[in-house]
Amino acid sequence: MARVKRFTNADNFLDELTCIIDNLIAQSNQLPDIEKNDLKIIDIALEFGVTPNTLRRWCHEYTKLSAKQFLSLYRIEKAKILLKNGLKPSVVAQQLAFTQHKVFSTVFKQVTNKTPKTYQYYSNKAKG
């Protein structure tokens, strides 16, 4: 059996992982709302050509995070930028392939301890 490709370092893995996530988000944004699904670990694993368990192992090995944690943190970091640029939280949720605004708000609050609206308010207030 052929050995699944390995990465020479964490940066190589992260570059490919973030590229795949960005591509999946972009693909999701091209779909009509009725066909959209939340981005899942299995979707990312399929793009790598590996099982979800292999992807989980790589995430832990290279990032010290679970695949789910990495995906959440990555999307929320992108969300923070979009919110600072004045986009509505519901629009940000759609742009980052969250099918439900409530799920986006819950994940955002788990990561930042603020709701998207509260985060946006305080980051805009800090701008002056």
MMTF fields as JSON, N, C-alpha, C and O atoms, coordinates in Angstrom:
{
  "mmtfVersion": "1.0.0",
  "mmtfProducer": "UNKNOWN",
  "numBonds": 511,
  "numAtoms": 512,
  "numGroups": 128,
  "numChains": 1,
  "numModels": 1,
  "chainsPerModel": [1],
  "groupsPerChain": [128],
  "chainIdList": ["A"],
  "bondAtomList": [4, 2, 8, 6, 12, 10, 16, 14, 20, 18, 24, 22, 28, 26, 32, 30, 36, 34, 40, 38, 44, 42, 48, 46, 52, 50, 56, 54, 60, 58, 64, 62, 68, 66, 72, 70, 76, 74, 80, 78, 84, 82, 88, 86, 92, 90, 96, 94, 100, 98, 104, 102, 108, 106, 112, 110, 116, 114, 120, 118, 124, 122, 128, 126, 132, 130, 136, 134, 140, 138, 144, 142, 148, 146, 152, 150, 156, 154, 160, 158, 164, 162, 168, 166, 172, 170, 176, 174, 180, 178, 184, 182, 188, 186, 192, 190, 196, 194, 200, 198, 204, 202, 208, 206, 212, 210, 216, 214, 220, 218, 224, 222, 228, 226, 232, 230, 236, 234, 240, 238, 244, 242, 248, 246, 252, 250, 256, 254, 260, 258, 264, 262, 268, 266, 272, 270, 276, 274, 280, 278, 284, 282, 288, 286, 292, 290, 296, 294, 300, 298, 304, 302, 308, 306, 312, 310, 316, 314, 320, 318, 324, 322, 328, 326, 332, 330, 336, 334, 340, 338, 344, 342, 348, 346, 352, 350, 356, 354, 360, 358, 364, 362, 368, 366, 372, 370, 376, 374, 380, 378, 384, 382, 388, 386, 392, 390, 396, 394, 400, 398, 404, 402, 408, 406, 412, 410, 416, 414, 420, 418, 424, 422, 428, 426, 432, 430, 436, 434, 440, 438, 444, 442, 448, 446, 452, 450, 456, 454, 460, 458, 464, 462, 468, 466, 472, 470, 476, 474, 480, 478, 484, 482, 488, 486, 492, 490, 496, 494, 500, 498, 504, 502, 508, 506],
  "bondOrderList": [1, 1, 1, 1, 1, 1, 1, 1, 1, 1, 1, 1, 1, 1, 1, 1, 1, 1, 1, 1, 1, 1, 1, 1, 1, 1, 1, 1, 1, 1, 1, 1, 1, 1, 1, 1, 1, 1, 1, 1, 1, 1, 1, 1, 1, 1, 1, 1, 1, 1, 1, 1, 1, 1, 1, 1, 1, 1, 1, 1, 1, 1, 1, 1, 1, 1, 1, 1, 1, 1, 1, 1, 1, 1, 1, 1, 1, 1, 1, 1, 1, 1, 1, 1, 1, 1, 1, 1, 1, 1, 1, 1, 1, 1, 1, 1, 1, 1, 1, 1, 1, 1, 1, 1, 1, 1, 1, 1, 1, 1, 1, 1, 1, 1, 1, 1, 1, 1, 1, 1, 1, 1, 1, 1, 1, 1, 1],
  "groupList": [{"groupName": "MET", "atomNameList": ["N", "CA", "C", "O"], "elementList": ["N", "C", "C", "O"], "formalChargeList": [0, 0, 0, 0], "bondAtomList": [1, 0, 2, 1, 3, 2], "bondOrderList": [1, 1, 2], "singleLetterCode": "M", "chemCompType": "L-PEPTIDE LINKING"}, {"groupName": "ALA", "atomNameList": ["N", "CA", "C", "O"], "elementList": ["N", "C", "C", "O"], "formalChargeList": [0, 0, 0, 0], "bondAtomList": [1, 0, 2, 1, 3, 2], "bondOrderList": [1, 1, 2], "singleLetterCode": "A", "chemCompType": "L-PEPTIDE LINKING"}, {"groupName": "ARG", "atomNameList": ["N", "CA", "C", "O"], "elementList": ["N", "C", "C", "O"], "formalChargeList": [0, 0, 0, 0], "bondAtomList": [1, 0, 2, 1, 3, 2], "bondOrderList": [1, 1, 2], "singleLetterCode": "R", "chemCompType": "L-PEPTIDE LINKING"}, {"groupName": "VAL", "atomNameList": ["N", "CA", "C", "O"], "elementList": ["N", "C", "C", "O"], "formalChargeList": [0, 0, 0, 0], "bondAtomList": [1, 0, 2, 1, 3, 2], "bondOrderList": [1, 1, 2], "singleLetterCode": "V", "chemCompType": "L-PEPTIDE LINKING"}, {"groupName": "LYS", "atomNameList": ["N", "CA", "C", "O"], "elementList": ["N", "C", "C", "O"], "formalChargeList": [0, 0, 0, 0], "bondAtomList": [1, 0, 2, 1, 3, 2], "bondOrderList": [1, 1, 2], "singleLetterCode": "K", "chemCompType": "L-PEPTIDE LINKING"}, {"groupName": "PHE", "atomNameList": ["N", "CA", "C", "O"], "elementList": ["N", "C", "C", "O"], "formalChargeList": [0, 0, 0, 0], "bondAtomList": [1, 0, 2, 1, 3, 2], "bondOrderList": [1, 1, 2], "singleLetterCode": "F", "chemCompType": "L-PEPTIDE LINKING"}, {"groupName": "THR", "atomNameList": ["N", "CA", "C", "O"], "elementList": ["N", "C", "C", "O"], "formalChargeList": [0, 0, 0, 0], "bondAtomList": [1, 0, 2, 1, 3, 2], "bondOrderList": [1, 1, 2], "singleLetterCode": "T", "chemCompType": "L-PEPTIDE LINKING"}, {"groupName": "ASN", "atomNameList": ["N", "CA", "C", "O"], "elementList": ["N", "C", "C", "O"], "formalChargeList": [0, 0, 0, 0], "bondAtomList": [1, 0, 2, 1, 3, 2], "bondOrderList": [1, 1, 2], "singleLetterCode": "N", "chemCompType": "L-PEPTIDE LINKING"}, {"groupName": "ASP", "atomNameList": ["N", "CA", "C", "O"], "elementList": ["N", "C", "C", "O"], "formalChargeList": [0, 0, 0, 0], "bondAtomList": [1, 0, 2, 1, 3, 2], "bondOrderList": [1, 1, 2], "singleLetterCode": "D", "chemCompType": "L-PEPTIDE LINKING"}, {"groupName": "LEU", "atomNameList": ["N", "CA", "C", "O"], "elementList": ["N", "C", "C", "O"], "formalChargeList": [0, 0, 0, 0], "bondAtomList": [1, 0, 2, 1, 3, 2], "bondOrderList": [1, 1, 2], "singleLetterCode": "L", "chemCompType": "L-PEPTIDE LINKING"}, {"groupName": "GLU", "atomNameList": ["N", "CA", "C", "O"], "elementList": ["N", "C", "C", "O"], "formalChargeList": [0, 0, 0, 0], "bondAtomList": [1, 0, 2, 1, 3, 2], "bondOrderList": [1, 1, 2], "singleLetterCode": "E", "chemCompType": "L-PEPTIDE LINKING"}, {"groupName": "CYS", "atomNameList": ["N", "CA", "C", "O"], "elementList": ["N", "C", "C", "O"], "formalChargeList": [0, 0, 0, 0], "bondAtomList": [1, 0, 2, 1, 3, 2], "bondOrderList": [1, 1, 2], "singleLetterCode": "C", "chemCompType": "L-PEPTIDE LINKING"}, {"groupName": "ILE", "atomNameList": ["N", "CA", "C", "O"], "elementList": ["N", "C", "C", "O"], "formalChargeList": [0, 0, 0, 0], "bondAtomList": [1, 0, 2, 1, 3, 2], "bondOrderList": [1, 1, 2], "singleLetterCode": "I", "chemCompType": "L-PEPTIDE LINKING"}, {"groupName": "GLN", "atomNameList": ["N", "CA", "C", "O"], "elementList": ["N", "C", "C", "O"], "formalChargeList": [0, 0, 0, 0], "bondAtomList": [1, 0, 2, 1, 3, 2], "bondOrderList": [1, 1, 2], "singleLetterCode": "Q", "chemCompType": "L-PEPTIDE LINKING"}, {"groupName": "SER", "atomNameList": ["N", "CA", "C", "O"], "elementList": ["N", "C", "C", "O"], "formalChargeList": [0, 0, 0, 0], "bondAtomList": [1, 0, 2, 1, 3, 2], "bondOrderList": [1, 1, 2], "singleLetterCode": "S", "chemCompType": "L-PEPTIDE LINKING"}, {"groupName": "PRO", "atomNameList": ["N", "CA", "C", "O"], "elementList": ["N", "C", "C", "O"], "formalChargeList": [0, 0, 0, 0], "bondAtomList": [1, 0, 2, 1, 3, 2], "bondOrderList": [1, 1, 2], "singleLetterCode": "P", "chemCompType": "L-PEPTIDE LINKING"}, {"groupName": "GLY", "atomNameList": ["N", "CA", "C", "O"], "elementList": ["N", "C", "C", "O"], "formalChargeList": [0, 0, 0, 0], "bondAtomList": [1, 0, 2, 1, 3, 2], "bondOrderList": [1, 1, 2], "singleLetterCode": "G", "chemCompType": "PEPTIDE LINKING"}, {"groupName": "TRP", "atomNameList": ["N", "CA", "C", "O"], "elementList": ["N", "C", "C", "O"], "formalChargeList": [0, 0, 0, 0], "bondAtomList": [1, 0, 2, 1, 3, 2], "bondOrderList": [1, 1, 2], "singleLetterCode": "W", "chemCompType": "L-PEPTIDE LINKING"}, {"groupName": "HIS", "atomNameList": ["N", "CA", "C", "O"], "elementList": ["N", "C", "C", "O"], "formalChargeList": [0, 0, 0, 0], "bondAtomList": [1, 0, 2, 1, 3, 2], "bondOrderList": [1, 1, 2], "singleLetterCode": "H", "chemCompType": "L-PEPTIDE LINKING"}, {"groupName": "TYR", "atomNameList": ["N", "CA", "C", "O"], "elementList": ["N", "C", "C", "O"], "formalChargeList": [0, 0, 0, 0], "bondAtomList": [1, 0, 2, 1, 3, 2], "bondOrderList": [1, 1, 2], "singleLetterCode": "Y", "chemCompType": "L-PEPTIDE LINKING"}],
  "groupTypeList": [0, 1, 2, 3, 4, 2, 5, 6, 7, 1, 8, 7, 5, 9, 8, 10, 9, 6, 11, 12, 12, 8, 7, 9, 12, 1, 13, 14, 7, 13, 9, 15, 8, 12, 10, 4, 7, 8, 9, 4, 12, 12, 8, 12, 1, 9, 10, 5, 16, 3, 6, 15, 7, 6, 9, 2, 2, 17, 11, 18, 10, 19, 6, 4, 9, 14, 1, 4, 13, 5, 9, 14, 9, 19, 2, 12, 10, 4, 1, 4, 12, 9, 9, 4, 7, 16, 9, 4, 15, 14, 3, 3, 1, 13, 13, 9, 1, 5, 6, 13, 18, 4, 3, 5, 14, 6, 3, 5, 4, 13, 3, 6, 7, 4, 6, 15, 4, 6, 19, 13, 19, 19, 14, 7, 4, 1, 4, 16],
  "groupIdList": [1, 2, 3, 4, 5, 6, 7, 8, 9, 10, 11, 12, 13, 14, 15, 16, 17, 18, 19, 20, 21, 22, 23, 24, 25, 26, 27, 28, 29, 30, 31, 32, 33, 34, 35, 36, 37, 38, 39, 40, 41, 42, 43, 44, 45, 46, 47, 48, 49, 50, 51, 52, 53, 54, 55, 56, 57, 58, 59, 60, 61, 62, 63, 64, 65, 66, 67, 68, 69, 70, 71, 72, 73, 74, 75, 76, 77, 78, 79, 80, 81, 82, 83, 84, 85, 86, 87, 88, 89, 90, 91, 92, 93, 94, 95, 96, 97, 98, 99, 100, 101, 102, 103, 104, 105, 106, 107, 108, 109, 110, 111, 112, 113, 114, 115, 116, 117, 118, 119, 120, 121, 122, 123, 124, 125, 126, 127, 128],
  "secStructList": [7, 7, 7, 7, 7, 7, 7, 1, 1, 2, 2, 2, 2, 2, 2, 2, 2, 2, 2, 2, 2, 2, 2, 2, 2, 2, 2, 2, 2, 2, 1, 7, 4, 4, 4, 7, 7, 7, 7, 7, 2, 2, 2, 2, 2, 2, 2, 2, 6, 1, 7, 2, 2, 2, 2, 2, 2, 2, 2, 2, 2, 2, 2, 1, 1, 7, 2, 2, 2, 2, 2, 2, 2, 2, 2, 2, 2, 2, 2, 2, 2, 2, 2, 2, 6, 6, 7, 7, 2, 2, 2, 2, 2, 2, 2, 6, 6, 7, 1, 7, 2, 2, 2, 2, 2, 2, 2, 2, 2, 2, 2, 2, 1, 1, 7, 2, 2, 2, 2, 2, 2, 2, 2, 2, 2, 2, 2, 7],
  "xCoordList": [0.847, 0.0, 0.888, 1.868, 0.536, 1.32, 1.167, 0.091, 2.251, 2.249, 1.679, 2.007, 0.837, 0.243, 1.338, 2.245, 1.247, 2.305, 2.438, 1.461, 3.652, 3.959, 4.459, 4.843, 4.453, 4.913, 6.277, 6.554, 7.116, 8.469, 8.475, 9.37, 7.463, 7.373, 5.954, 5.099, 5.724, 4.39, 3.943, 2.765, 4.871, 4.499, 3.951, 2.98, 4.57, 4.071, 2.65, 1.785, 2.426, 1.095, 0.09, -0.987, 0.439, -0.474, -0.782, -1.921, 0.213, -0.021, -1.053, -1.986, -0.878, -1.819, -3.19, -4.214, -3.213, -4.48, -5.283, -6.475, -4.646, -5.382, -5.816, -6.88, -5.011, -5.39, -6.629, -7.546, -6.656, -7.813, -9.052, -10.125, -8.921, -10.071, -10.585, -11.79, -9.678, -10.091, -10.804, -11.807, -10.29, -10.928, -12.313, -13.243, -12.456, -13.771, -14.764, -15.94, -14.298, -15.167, -15.594, -16.768, -14.65, -14.964, -15.961, -16.887, -15.769, -16.702, -18.093, -19.093, -18.154, -19.437, -20.154, -21.375, -19.392, -19.991, -20.555, -21.357, -20.154, -20.667, -21.992, -22.699, -22.321, -23.531, -24.757, -24.653, -25.933, -27.167, -27.352, -26.908, -27.998, -28.164, -28.73, -28.329, -29.639, -30.29, -29.309, -29.55, -28.212, -27.241, -26.058, -25.211, -25.983, -24.834, -24.902, -25.974, -23.735, -23.586, -22.474, -21.589, -22.518, -21.412, -20.137, -20.171, -19.03, -17.73, -17.389, -17.454, -17.03, -16.759, -15.339, -14.721, -14.846, -13.507, -13.392, -12.351, -14.437, -14.385, -14.185, -13.518, -14.754, -14.571, -13.096, -12.568, -12.452, -11.034, -10.193, -9.275, -10.514, -9.774, -9.871, -8.881, -11.052, -11.227, -10.34, -9.783, -10.21, -9.343, -7.875, -7.113, -7.483, -6.119, -5.94, -4.82, -7.063, -6.991, -6.659, -6.035, -7.085, -6.819, -8.112, -9.136, -8.048, -9.203, -9.284, -8.283, -10.46, -10.571, -9.624, -9.093, -9.41, -8.492, -7.063, -6.361, -6.623, -5.278, -5.183, -4.199, -6.196, -6.197, -6.155, -5.425, -6.927, -6.921, -5.533, -5.054, -4.9, -3.558, -2.565, -1.757, -2.622, -1.733, -1.964, -1.012, -3.234, -3.537, -2.921, -2.299, -3.101, -2.543, -1.018, -0.39, -0.431, 1.032, 1.626, 2.636, 1.011, 1.601, 1.086, 1.763, -0.1, -0.654, -0.918, -1.157, -0.878, -1.215, -2.684, -3.066, -3.492, -4.928, -5.662, -5.109, -6.904, -7.72, -8.071, -7.985, -8.46, -8.845, -10.026, -10.07, -10.974, -12.15, -11.749, -12.252, -10.85, -10.383, -9.677, -9.912, -8.812, -8.094, -9.07, -8.963, -10.021, -11.002, -11.778, -11.976, -12.213, -12.95, -12.091, -12.527, -10.88, -9.996, -9.663, -9.644, -9.402, -9.055, -10.216, -10.02, -11.421, -12.584, -12.889, -13.283, -12.716, -13.008, -11.98, -12.34, -10.726, -9.727, -10.097, -9.949, -10.57, -11.037, -12.282, -12.438, -13.156, -14.376, -14.051, -14.698, -13.062, -12.68, -12.277, -12.638, -11.541, -11.119, -12.33, -12.44, -13.23, -14.42, -15.315, -15.88, -15.444, -16.258, -15.631, -16.342, -14.311, -13.627, -13.821, -13.806, -14.003, -14.227, -15.682, -16.045, -16.524, -17.894, -18.949, -20.109, -18.595, -19.61, -20.516, -20.075, -21.784, -22.737, -22.378, -21.91, -22.598, -22.301, -22.982, -22.384, -24.211, -24.9, -24.204, -24.151, -23.674, -22.942, -21.612, -21.21, -20.94, -19.674, -19.899, -19.119, -20.964, -21.273, -21.42, -20.864, -22.159, -22.345, -21.027, -20.744, -20.224, -18.966, -17.964, -17.065, -18.11, -17.17, -17.762, -17.283, -18.821, -19.433, -20.073, -20.055, -20.638, -21.507, -22.922, -23.351, -23.649, -24.988, -26.014, -27.071, -25.71, -26.634, -25.894, -24.811, -26.503, -25.904, -25.718, -24.737, -26.66, -26.586, -25.33, -24.678, -24.997, -23.787, -22.556, -21.655, -22.517, -21.403, -21.266, -20.167, -22.366, -22.328, -21.843, -21.073, -22.292, -21.877, -20.378, -19.684, -19.882, -18.451, -17.639, -16.602, -18.105, -17.394, -17.276, -16.211, -18.373, -18.357, -17.469, -16.797, -17.461, -16.587, -15.119, -14.324, -14.761, -13.366, -12.979, -11.889, -13.867, -13.504, -14.111, -13.718, -15.052, -15.817, -16.677, -17.095, -16.94, -17.826, -18.715, -18.34, -19.891, -20.717, -20.103, -19.332, -20.423, -19.881, -20.231, -19.391, -21.459, -21.863, -21.074, -20.64, -20.889, -20.119, -18.675, -18.093, -18.097, -16.722, -16.617, -15.685, -17.571, -17.558, -17.692, -16.995, -18.575, -18.779, -17.481, -17.064, -16.849, -15.636, -14.441, -13.594, -14.353, -13.225, -13.408, -12.425, -14.652, -14.895, -14.711, -14.238, -15.081, -14.905, -13.411, -13.002, -12.608, -11.164, -10.518, -9.486, -11.13, -10.609, -10.715, -9.893, -11.762, -11.953, -12.934, -13.219],
  "yCoordList": [-1.186, 0.0, 1.244, 1.321, 2.201, 3.437, 4.251, 4.325, 4.847, 5.677, 7.053, 7.635, 7.553, 8.871, 9.918, 9.779, 10.977, 11.988, 12.625, 12.818, 12.936, 13.602, 14.996, 15.28, 15.831, 17.202, 17.35, 16.728, 18.165, 18.328, 19.142, 18.998, 20.004, 20.785, 21.314, 21.15, 21.943, 22.451, 23.517, 23.58, 24.353, 25.411, 24.837, 25.357, 23.765, 23.128, 22.61, 22.788, 21.971, 21.456, 22.598, 22.543, 23.629, 24.758, 25.473, 25.879, 25.632, 26.273, 25.5, 26.082, 24.193, 23.383, 23.338, 23.423, 23.207, 23.153, 24.435, 24.38, 25.582, 26.849, 27.088, 27.659, 26.661, 26.782, 25.939, 26.398, 24.721, 23.845, 24.438, 24.448, 24.929, 25.527, 26.725, 26.857, 27.599, 28.773, 28.363, 28.97, 27.338, 26.865, 26.29, 26.534, 25.531, 24.968, 26.07, 25.985, 27.1, 28.234, 28.935, 29.265, 29.16, 29.816, 28.985, 29.532, 27.671, 26.797, 26.878, 26.914, 26.906, 26.999, 28.294, 28.312, 29.375, 30.671, 30.724, 31.606, 29.801, 29.748, 28.991, 29.092, 28.239, 27.418, 28.226, 29.173, 27.853, 28.461, 28.075, 27.008, 28.935, 28.696, 27.317, 26.691, 26.848, 25.566, 24.389, 23.339, 24.555, 23.471, 23.568, 22.675, 24.625, 24.823, 23.911, 23.644, 23.443, 22.657, 23.272, 23.936, 23.051, 23.505, 22.795, 21.638, 23.486, 22.909, 21.873, 22.157, 20.683, 19.585, 19.057, 19.252, 18.394, 17.808, 16.805, 16.73, 16.047, 15.061, 15.742, 15.187, 16.942, 17.678, 18.018, 17.892, 18.448, 18.812, 17.562, 17.575, 16.486, 15.228, 14.73, 14.268, 14.822, 14.384, 15.186, 14.634, 16.481, 17.317, 16.92, 16.996, 16.503, 16.008, 14.603, 14.169, 13.901, 12.522, 11.541, 10.506, 11.878, 11.026, 10.821, 11.439, 9.952, 9.744, 10.886, 11.554, 11.113, 12.119, 11.838, 12.77, 10.558, 10.229, 10.655, 11.14, 10.478, 10.926, 12.441, 12.967, 13.141, 14.605, 15.032, 15.956, 14.367, 14.697, 14.477, 15.287, 13.378, 13.083, 14.159, 14.629, 14.549, 15.591, 16.909, 17.593, 17.263, 18.523, 18.515, 19.489, 17.421, 17.344, 17.393, 18.068, 16.681, 16.628, 17.994, 18.393, 18.706, 19.948, 21.22, 22.248, 21.169, 22.393, 22.259, 23.256, 21.046, 20.758, 21.074, 21.238, 21.155, 21.378, 20.239, 19.569, 20.027, 19.082, 19.737, 20.957, 18.931, 19.472, 20.427, 21.477, 20.058, 20.901, 22.233, 23.285, 22.191, 23.43, 24.323, 25.53, 23.727, 24.524, 25.179, 26.374, 24.406, 24.944, 26.096, 27.129, 25.931, 26.998, 28.241, 29.349, 28.064, 29.215, 29.931, 31.161, 29.178, 29.779, 30.62, 31.754, 30.059, 30.791, 32.012, 33.052, 31.904, 33.038, 34.149, 35.324, 33.815, 34.856, 35.606, 36.827, 34.898, 35.54, 36.387, 37.479, 35.88, 36.608, 37.922, 38.937, 37.912, 39.139, 40.234, 41.398, 39.864, 40.839, 41.398, 42.608, 40.52, 40.962, 41.838, 42.821, 41.485, 42.295, 43.672, 44.676, 43.725, 45.019, 45.892, 47.12, 45.246, 45.984, 46.391, 46.953, 46.106, 46.597, 45.675, 46.073, 44.456, 43.538, 43.084, 42.916, 42.891, 42.402, 40.967, 40.196, 40.61, 39.238, 38.163, 37.118, 38.401, 37.399, 37.211, 36.099, 38.293, 38.219, 37.492, 36.671, 37.798, 37.139, 35.633, 34.831, 35.262, 33.838, 33.148, 32.07, 33.76, 33.179, 33.096, 32.089, 34.145, 34.177, 33.142, 32.748, 32.705, 31.73, 30.325, 29.476, 30.097, 28.773, 28.227, 27.021, 29.125, 28.694, 28.742, 29.79, 27.645, 27.647, 28.306, 28.735, 28.389, 29.034, 30.104, 29.869, 31.276, 32.386, 32.018, 32.417, 31.259, 30.87, 30.035, 30.217, 29.132, 28.311, 29.21, 29.065, 30.135, 31.083, 31.865, 31.974, 32.406, 33.201, 32.377, 32.864, 31.135, 30.254, 29.973, 30.08, 29.618, 29.331, 30.596, 30.546, 31.725, 32.995, 33.317, 33.709, 33.15, 33.454, 32.476, 32.872, 31.209, 30.228, 30.618, 30.423, 31.163, 31.506, 32.853, 32.992, 33.851, 35.227, 35.698, 36.74, 34.949, 35.351, 36.584, 37.254, 36.882, 37.988, 37.513, 36.632, 38.109, 37.847, 38.597, 39.535, 38.211, 38.945, 40.437, 41.278, 40.761, 42.176, 42.942, 44.068, 42.338, 42.986, 43.175, 44.239, 42.156, 42.261, 43.398, 44.202, 43.454, 44.491, 45.877, 46.809, 46.013, 47.303, 47.791, 48.929, 46.925, 47.344, 47.528, 48.384, 46.759, 46.961, 48.24, 48.9, 48.6, 49.871, 51.052, 52.111, 50.872, 51.927, 52.199, 53.346, 51.142, 51.287, 52.03, 52.679, 51.935, 52.657, 54.163, 54.943, 54.533, 55.956, 56.521, 57.715],
  "zCoordList": [0.0, 0.0, 0.0, 0.741, -0.83, -0.919, 0.354, 0.946, 0.749, 1.952, 1.612, 0.578, 2.481, 2.296, 2.431, 3.252, 1.611, 1.638, 3.01, 3.734, 3.33, 4.595, 4.271, 3.137, 5.235, 5.06, 5.713, 6.739, 5.122, 5.656, 6.94, 7.772, 7.098, 8.336, 8.517, 7.647, 9.649, 9.976, 8.983, 8.631, 8.528, 7.582, 6.279, 5.73, 5.782, 4.552, 4.752, 3.895, 5.89, 6.187, 6.302, 5.708, 7.062, 7.26, 5.952, 5.723, 5.098, 3.799, 2.991, 2.438, 2.929, 2.155, 2.82, 2.142, 4.127, 4.856, 4.671, 4.368, 4.851, 4.719, 3.277, 3.037, 2.327, 0.918, 0.625, -0.055, 1.131, 0.938, 1.597, 0.993, 2.822, 3.511, 2.723, 2.511, 2.287, 1.505, 0.218, -0.156, -0.458, -1.693, -1.426, -2.194, -0.346, -0.004, 0.355, 0.001, 1.052, 1.376, 0.089, -0.078, -0.816, -2.092, -2.903, -3.501, -2.923, -3.635, -3.02, -3.736, -1.706, -1.011, -1.366, -1.524, -1.489, -1.81, -3.221, -3.528, -4.079, -5.449, -5.543, -6.546, -4.505, -4.521, -4.125, -3.345, -4.664, -4.164, -2.69, -2.265, -1.924, -0.485, -0.172, 0.81, -0.981, -0.708, -0.797, -0.201, -1.533, -1.702, -0.745, -0.728, 0.044, 0.924, 2.141, 2.684, 2.551, 3.774, 4.593, 4.054, 5.905, 6.741, 6.308, 5.889, 6.412, 6.096, 7.164, 8.36, 6.726, 7.656, 7.464, 6.417, 8.486, 8.451, 7.306, 6.652, 7.061, 5.976, 4.623, 3.751, 4.434, 3.179, 2.965, 1.86, 4.035, 3.963, 3.713, 2.893, 4.425, 4.256, 2.816, 2.247, 2.233, 0.846, -0.102, -1.051, 0.154, -0.686, -0.541, -1.505, 0.639, 0.856, 0.272, 0.003, 0.082, -0.387, 0.721, 0.485, 1.942, 3.1, 3.882, 3.59, 4.87, 5.737, 6.751, 7.011, 7.322, 8.38, 9.55, 10.153, 9.873, 10.975, 10.673, 11.56, 9.426, 9.053, 9.165, 9.686, 8.681, 8.793, 10.258, 10.618, 11.093, 12.527, 13.13, 13.924, 12.744, 13.248, 12.796, 13.597, 11.526, 11.018, 11.742, 12.119, 11.936, 12.637, 14.026, 14.449, 14.718, 16.069, 16.028, 16.845, 15.08, 14.967, 14.623, 15.202, 13.694, 13.192, 13.857, 13.822, 14.461, 15.066, 16.559, 17.239, 17.066, 18.467, 18.77, 19.929, 17.725, 17.859, 17.168, 16.296, 17.565, 16.81, 15.473, 15.33, 14.514, 13.209, 13.359, 12.718, 14.202, 14.426, 15.062, 14.667, 16.041, 16.675, 15.658, 15.617, 14.839, 13.85, 12.885, 12.609, 12.371, 11.431, 12.058, 11.418, 13.29, 13.982, 14.162, 13.849, 14.662, 14.886, 13.587, 13.541, 12.544, 11.252, 10.718, 10.28, 10.758, 10.253, 11.111, 10.582, 12.418, 13.294, 13.1, 13.161, 12.869, 12.573, 11.298, 11.235, 10.296, 9.066, 9.356, 8.81, 10.209, 10.565, 11.261, 11.003, 12.133, 12.842, 11.856, 12.03, 10.84, 9.828, 9.092, 8.896, 8.688, 7.959, 8.829, 8.349, 10.099, 11.014, 11.22, 11.268, 11.342, 11.49, 10.257, 10.345, 9.103, 7.86, 7.672, 6.638, 8.679, 8.668, 8.101, 8.002, 7.724, 7.219, 8.355, 9.492, 8.03, 9.024, 9.407, 8.568, 10.673, 11.104, 10.253, 9.996, 9.817, 8.994, 7.646, 7.12, 7.094, 5.824, 6.03, 5.205, 7.131, 7.455, 7.593, 7.08, 8.286, 8.463, 7.112, 6.9, 6.206, 4.875, 4.118, 3.469, 4.196, 3.443, 3.937, 3.195, 5.168, 5.727, 5.812, 6.564, 5.02, 4.857, 6.131, 6.376, 6.941, 8.038, 7.478, 6.994, 7.53, 6.941, 7.852, 7.39, 9.137, 10.068, 10.864, 11.4, 10.925, 11.665, 13.136, 13.764, 13.674, 15.087, 15.367, 16.395, 14.459, 14.62, 14.588, 15.415, 13.638, 13.551, 14.852, 15.396, 15.351, 16.587, 17.771, 18.599, 17.85, 18.945, 18.883, 19.893, 17.711, 17.552, 17.812, 18.474, 17.295, 17.488, 18.973, 19.448, 19.698, 21.131, 21.902, 22.855, 21.503, 22.163, 22.011, 22.931, 20.86, 20.58, 21.183, 21.739, 21.078, 21.463, 22.78, 23.304, 23.313, 24.503, 24.253, 25.197, 22.987, 22.606, 21.462, 20.688, 21.372, 20.198, 19.015, 19.222, 17.797, 16.649, 16.682, 16.364, 17.064, 17.123, 18.177, 17.934, 19.34, 20.405, 19.97, 20.185, 19.362, 18.867, 17.851, 17.898, 16.945, 15.909, 16.529, 16.128, 17.492, 18.153, 18.794, 18.577, 19.583, 20.293, 19.364, 19.622, 18.306, 17.388, 16.578, 16.241, 16.26, 15.564, 16.503, 16.091, 17.759, 18.754, 18.972, 19.16, 18.945, 19.135, 17.968, 18.138, 16.774, 15.613, 15.805, 15.325, 16.526, 16.792, 15.929, 16.017]
}
